[in-house]
Structure formats: C-alpha cells, structure tokens
Amino acid sequence: MARSRTMVLTRKRNRPPCCSMRDNLVFVCVPETESNSQTCEQTHRQFLQSHIENDTPINQNNDIHVQNIQFARVHRNPGGPNAASKTRTIVAKFVKIHDREMIRKAGIVLNKKKVDFT
C-alpha cells in the first residue's frame, strides 16, 4: 500500500511542466464543425468572436480583440464511448496570462447568459 502511494506521488512530481493546466481554459458546448478544413483554433476563434468580442455587454470597453490573442495550443479532448452524441470540450493554452484572464473574466459574464463556459 505504501509503495503504490509512493509511486503515484513520484509520478506526479516528475510530470513535465508542459502538462500543467495552469494557463489553460476549458470551453464546453462549442459546436463541432462538419468540415475537416477548419482547424480547432479557427473554430475556437470564431466562437470567441461571436460570443465575446462582438457582444457589447461583455466587451464593454472594446478591449478584447480575438485576432490579437496568442494560443500555445488549442485542441479538443478525445471523445469517450458516447462521443458521437456529445460535443467534445476545447482546451486552449494561452501564451499570455493577460489574455487568459481577460477571456476568463468575460466567461463569467457569459455564464450569466447561460452559455456553458468553464
């Protein structure tokens, strides 16, 4: 028992820093595109533009410009056994913490409008 606990703690401690979810935001209920020509980042940018940048109550100071936001990585989580019936979540890793915080705060306002955003 103690040995297995030690192994788990060792594995957690030895994780590379790239596995950190600290700079990430998870977006749920973003519809999947039918065409394969559009990348996940393009889909994500369109979602942010339509729900945050172009929404006047959320972007009151007009300081959110989606095209200026830099992402290190944007991907959809792989689906489970029921993936065909559900939309997969999008995980976006931001390069700048300021961009992440700006979108996160806008997400709080967006949540009040009943759009799923965590």
Secondary structure by P-SEA (a helix, b strand, c coil): caaaaaaaaaaaaacccccccccbbbbccccccccccccaaaaaaaaaaacccccccccccccccccccccccccccccccccccbbbbbbbbbccaaaaaaaaaaaaaaaaaccccc
